[in-house]
Amino acid sequence: MKLASPICVALATLMNSTGCGDGPLDPGVGGSGLAYIVTSDPYRLVVLETDTQREVNKISLTPVPRGVAVTPDGSHVYVTSLPNTVQVIETASNRVVMNVDVGMSPWTVTVSPDGAFAYVGNLGDSTISVIETPGFRSVSGIFARGANTVIATVKLSSGVVGIAFTPLGEYAYVTSQRADMVSVIETTNHTVVAEIPVGILPQLVAITPDGERAYVANFGSDDISVIEIASMTIAGTIDLSENGDGPFGIVITRDGSSAYVTNFLSGNISVIDIASGNIVTTIEIGRVGTGIAMSPRGDLLYVTSLDQGVTVIDTETNTVKETIAVPGTTNGIAVGPSTTS
């Protein structure tokens, strides 16, 4: 790895976005979708239609928005905002309907696969704020509706950067970058059940669709830590240093065959074959990639950047298809189902 200045490392931390992660990966396989993109200057949530890449909405946000996640049914979008709130957007009306107080410096947010909870990662006080969402859920056999309230706070070793749920939602895997650690949270009681040492400065994390392994992008050691879910232990490490500098965001394809990793400092994307653990190609995007998300059909990849615009990648050819002009710096990104289809 080329030695990064402390300023670069701090910048990588500050511009963390939730892409892969941050939101369920399967908003409706084969259907149309909407990409929700957080921008700064101006502070907005830009909504793109994934079939056409057409901008269909812009929603004003209060300063300073960062991460974003969408519920599996597409009814609500959650945006983390400094210093300590989450803005809740109702997609039927495309407006902010509530602000939820959370921990200090919330940077990332991910919704559980059943839509019952939003886990908010607070970088400033090293906690997870657990928000009960408006979706219906069974409580002792009785179905009840949540009220977008914080029902639990989970204390961790250091500031939270990335969150990913296992496919059935039993566990959340959470990166703590200053501790070089992944904490495993059991979601029934919202308690930490394991801490797994990983590489240096872990950023985002993604879990395979079969729930067997978690992949952690380590910014400081230029590698990917592979965790076996069953044993909660390290199964291997994938070195990206030959072409990738500063791994940051990560997403896994819906068939579980490939992982795409944004390299913050080298301005490219490493494509990993999951079966072999080999890097099969590197996609040059020529910009500082941060957030990353997959379209519902899995044919397109969206990459946000410190530069203006969103890069769209064709996953069949692993080439840049286009760059969508979006005013301001693009931060977090999440993809959900179309609420009109």
C-alpha positions in Angstrom: 0.0 0.0 0.0 1.2 3.5 -0.7 1.5 5.3 2.5 -1.5 7.5 3.0 -1.3 10.8 4.9 -3.3 11.1 8.2 -5.4 13.6 6.3 -6.3 11.1 3.7 -7.2 8.5 6.3 -9.3 11.0 8.2 -11.0 12.0 4.9 -11.8 8.4 4.2 -13.5 8.1 7.6 -15.4 11.3 7.3 -16.8 10.4 3.9 -18.0 7.0 4.9 -21.2 6.0 3.1 -23.5 3.0 3.5 -23.8 1.4 0.3 -23.6 -2.2 0.4 -24.4 -2.2 2.8 -26.1 -0.4 4.4 -29.6 -1.5 3.4 -30.8 -4.9 2.3 -29.3 -6.2 -0.9 -32.5 -7.7 -2.3 -35.2 -5.1 -2.9 -36.9 -7.2 -5.4 -34.7 -9.3 -7.7 -35.7 -8.8 -11.4 -37.8 -5.8 -10.7 -37.4 -2.1 -11.2 -35.8 0.0 -8.5 -34.9 3.3 -7.1 -31.4 4.5 -6.1 -31.3 6.9 -3.2 -28.2 9.1 -3.2 -27.1 11.5 -0.4 -25.4 14.7 -1.6 -23.7 17.5 0.1 -23.7 21.1 -1.2 -26.6 21.1 -1.6 -27.9 18.7 1.1 -30.3 16.5 -0.8 -31.5 13.0 -1.3 -31.5 12.4 -5.1 -33.7 9.6 -6.4 -32.8 7.8 -9.6 -34.8 5.2 -11.5 -32.5 2.2 -12.0 -34.2 1.1 -15.3 -33.5 4.5 -17.0 -31.0 6.3 -14.7 -33.5 9.1 -14.8 -33.7 11.5 -11.8 -37.3 11.2 -10.5 -37.1 13.2 -7.3 -35.0 15.5 -5.1 -35.7 15.7 -1.3 -34.2 18.5 0.7 -32.3 17.4 3.8 -31.0 19.2 6.9 -27.2 19.3 7.5 -25.1 17.2 7.5 -26.4 14.0 5.9 -24.2 11.0 5.4 -25.5 7.4 5.3 -28.7 6.1 3.8 -30.8 2.9 3.9 -34.2 1.9 2.6 -36.7 -0.6 4.0 -37.3 -3.8 2.0 -40.8 -2.7 1.0 -39.5 0.7 -0.1 -41.9 2.6 2.2 -39.3 4.5 4.2 -35.7 5.8 3.8 -33.4 6.5 6.7 -30.6 9.2 6.4 -28.0 9.7 9.1 -27.3 13.4 9.9 -24.7 15.1 12.0 -24.6 15.8 14.9 -27.0 13.2 16.2 -30.2 12.6 14.2 -31.7 10.2 11.6 -34.1 11.8 9.1 -37.0 9.5 8.2 -38.4 9.9 4.8 -41.8 8.5 3.7 -41.5 7.6 0.0 -45.2 7.8 -0.7 -45.0 11.6 -0.1 -41.3 12.0 -0.7 -40.8 14.1 2.4 -39.1 14.0 5.8 -41.7 12.9 8.3 -39.6 12.5 11.4 -36.2 13.2 13.0 -35.0 10.5 15.4 -32.3 11.4 18.0 -29.5 8.8 18.1 -25.9 8.7 19.2 -23.1 11.1 18.4 -21.9 11.4 14.8 -24.1 8.8 13.1 -22.4 7.8 9.9 -24.0 4.6 8.7 -27.4 2.9 8.8 -28.7 -0.5 7.7 -32.2 -2.0 7.8 -32.7 -5.6 8.9 -33.9 -8.0 6.2 -37.4 -8.2 7.7 -37.6 -4.4 7.9 -38.2 -4.5 11.6 -35.1 -2.5 12.7 -32.7 0.1 11.5 -29.2 -0.2 13.0 -27.5 3.2 13.1 -23.7 3.3 13.5 -22.5 6.2 15.6 -18.9 7.1 15.0 -18.6 9.6 17.8 -19.6 7.6 20.8 -18.9 4.0 19.5 -22.5 2.8 19.7 -25.3 1.3 17.7 -28.7 3.0 18.0 -31.5 0.4 17.3 -34.6 2.0 15.7 -37.8 0.1 15.6 -39.3 0.8 12.2 -42.9 1.3 11.2 -43.1 -2.2 9.6 -45.4 -4.8 11.2 -43.8 -7.5 13.3 -44.9 -10.2 15.7 -44.4 -9.5 19.4 -45.4 -12.6 21.5 -47.7 -13.7 18.7 -49.4 -10.3 18.4 -48.6 -8.1 15.4 -47.6 -4.6 16.3 -46.4 -1.5 14.4 -43.2 0.2 15.4 -43.0 4.0 15.8 -39.5 5.0 14.6 -38.2 5.1 18.2 -34.8 4.0 19.6 -35.4 0.8 21.6 -31.8 -0.2 22.4 -28.3 1.2 22.4 -25.3 -1.2 21.9 -21.9 -0.2 23.1 -18.9 -1.2 21.0 -15.1 -1.1 21.1 -14.8 2.0 18.8 -16.6 4.1 16.2 -18.8 2.2 13.8 -18.2 2.4 10.1 -20.0 -0.5 8.4 -23.0 -2.8 9.2 -24.3 -5.9 7.4 -27.0 -8.3 8.5 -27.0 -12.0 7.8 -29.7 -13.0 5.3 -32.2 -14.1 8.0 -31.3 -11.2 10.2 -30.2 -13.2 13.2 -26.9 -11.3 13.4 -25.4 -8.0 12.5 -21.7 -7.7 11.6 -20.3 -4.3 12.6 -16.9 -2.8 11.8 -15.1 -0.8 14.4 -12.3 0.9 12.5 -10.1 2.2 15.3 -10.2 -1.2 17.1 -9.5 -3.2 13.9 -12.4 -5.3 14.9 -15.7 -6.7 13.7 -18.4 -7.1 16.4 -21.2 -9.6 16.0 -24.5 -8.5 17.4 -27.3 -11.0 18.1 -30.4 -9.1 17.0 -33.1 -10.7 19.2 -31.6 -9.0 22.3 -29.3 -6.6 20.5 -26.2 -7.8 22.4 -22.6 -8.4 21.3 -21.8 -12.1 21.1 -18.4 -12.1 19.5 -15.5 -9.8 18.5 -13.3 -10.8 15.6 -9.9 -9.2 14.8 -9.6 -8.2 11.2 -7.2 -6.0 9.1 -6.2 -2.4 9.7 -9.0 0.3 9.6 -11.9 -1.9 8.5 -14.6 0.1 6.6 -17.6 -1.5 5.0 -18.7 -5.2 5.2 -20.9 -7.4 3.0 -22.3 -10.9 3.6 -22.8 -13.6 0.9 -26.5 -14.4 0.0 -26.1 -17.9 1.4 -25.0 -16.4 4.8 -21.8 -18.4 4.9 -19.2 -15.7 4.9 -18.7 -12.0 5.6 -16.2 -9.9 3.6 -14.6 -6.8 5.3 -12.8 -4.1 3.4 -9.7 -3.0 5.3 -8.6 0.5 4.3 -5.2 0.4 6.2 -3.9 -3.0 5.2 -5.2 -3.1 1.5 -6.9 -6.4 2.0 -10.2 -8.2 2.6 -10.8 -10.2 5.7 -13.1 -13.2 5.0 -15.1 -14.4 8.1 -16.8 -17.7 8.4 -20.2 -17.0 9.8 -20.8 -20.4 11.4 -17.7 -20.3 13.5 -17.3 -16.4 13.6 -13.6 -16.8 12.8 -11.3 -15.6 10.0 -11.4 -18.0 7.1 -8.8 -16.1 4.9 -7.4 -12.8 3.7 -7.5 -11.5 0.1 -4.6 -9.2 -0.8 -5.6 -6.2 -3.0 -2.3 -4.3 -2.7 -1.1 -4.9 -6.3 -3.7 -2.7 -7.8 -6.0 -1.5 -5.0 -5.1 1.2 -2.5 -7.4 1.9 0.4 -10.3 -0.6 0.1 -13.4 1.1 1.3 -16.9 0.0 0.0 -17.9 -3.5 -0.8 -20.9 -5.2 -2.3 -21.5 -8.9 -3.3 -23.6 -9.9 -6.4 -27.0 -11.4 -5.8 -25.8 -14.8 -7.0 -22.9 -14.7 -4.6 -20.3 -15.2 -7.4 -18.4 -11.9 -7.2 -17.5 -9.1 -4.8 -16.9 -5.5 -5.9 -14.6 -3.3 -3.8 -14.1 0.4 -4.2 -10.4 1.5 -3.6 -10.5 4.9 -2.2 -6.9 6.0 -2.8 -6.3 4.4 -6.2 -9.6 5.4 -7.8 -10.6 1.9 -9.0 -12.7 -1.1 -8.2 -11.3 -4.6 -7.6 -13.6 -7.5 -8.7 -13.1 -10.7 -6.7 -14.2 -14.2 -7.7 -15.8 -15.5 -4.5 -15.2 -19.2 -5.2 -11.4 -18.8 -5.7 -10.7 -15.6 -3.8 -8.8 -14.3 -6.8 -9.0 -10.8 -8.3 -10.4 -11.3 -11.8 -10.2 -7.7 -13.0 -9.7 -4.1 -11.9 -12.1 -1.4 -13.2 -10.7 2.1 -13.5 -13.2 4.8 -12.6 -10.8 7.7 -12.3 -12.4 9.1 -9.1 -12.5 8.6 -5.4 -15.1 5.9 -4.9 -17.0 5.7 -1.6 -20.5 4.3 -1.5 -21.4 1.3 -3.7 -24.8 -0.4 -4.4 -26.2 -3.0 -6.8 -29.4 -2.5 -9.0 -32.3 -4.9 -8.2 -31.5 -7.0 -11.3 -27.8 -7.1 -10.5 -26.8 -5.8 -13.9 -25.6 -2.4 -12.8 -23.4 -1.1 -10.0 -23.6 2.4 -8.7 -20.6 4.1 -7.2 -20.7 7.4 -5.3 -17.7 9.7 -5.1 -16.0 12.6 -3.5 -16.2 14.1 -7.0 -19.5 15.1 -8.5 -21.5 12.4 -10.1 -22.3 8.7 -9.8 -20.4 6.1 -11.8 -22.6 3.3 -13.3 -20.8 0.0 -14.1 -22.1 -2.8 -16.3 -21.5 -6.0 -14.2 -21.7 -8.3 -17.3 -18.8 -6.6 -19.0 -17.2 -5.0 -15.9 -16.9 -1.7 -17.7 -18.0 1.9 -16.9 -21.3 2.4 -18.7 -21.9 6.1 -17.8 -21.4 8.8 -15.3 -24.6 10.4 -14.0 -24.2 14.1 -13.2 -25.4 14.9 -9.7 -24.6 18.3 -8.2 -22.4 18.3 -5.1 -20.4 15.5 -3.4 -22.2 12.2 -3.5 -22.0 10.3 -0.2 -24.2 7.4 0.9 -26.2 5.3 -1.6 -28.9 2.6 -1.2 -31.1 0.8 -3.7 -34.7 -0.2 -2.9 -37.8 -1.3 -4.8 -39.8 1.1 -6.9 -42.9 2.2 -4.9 -44.9 2.7 -8.1 -44.4 -0.6 -9.8 
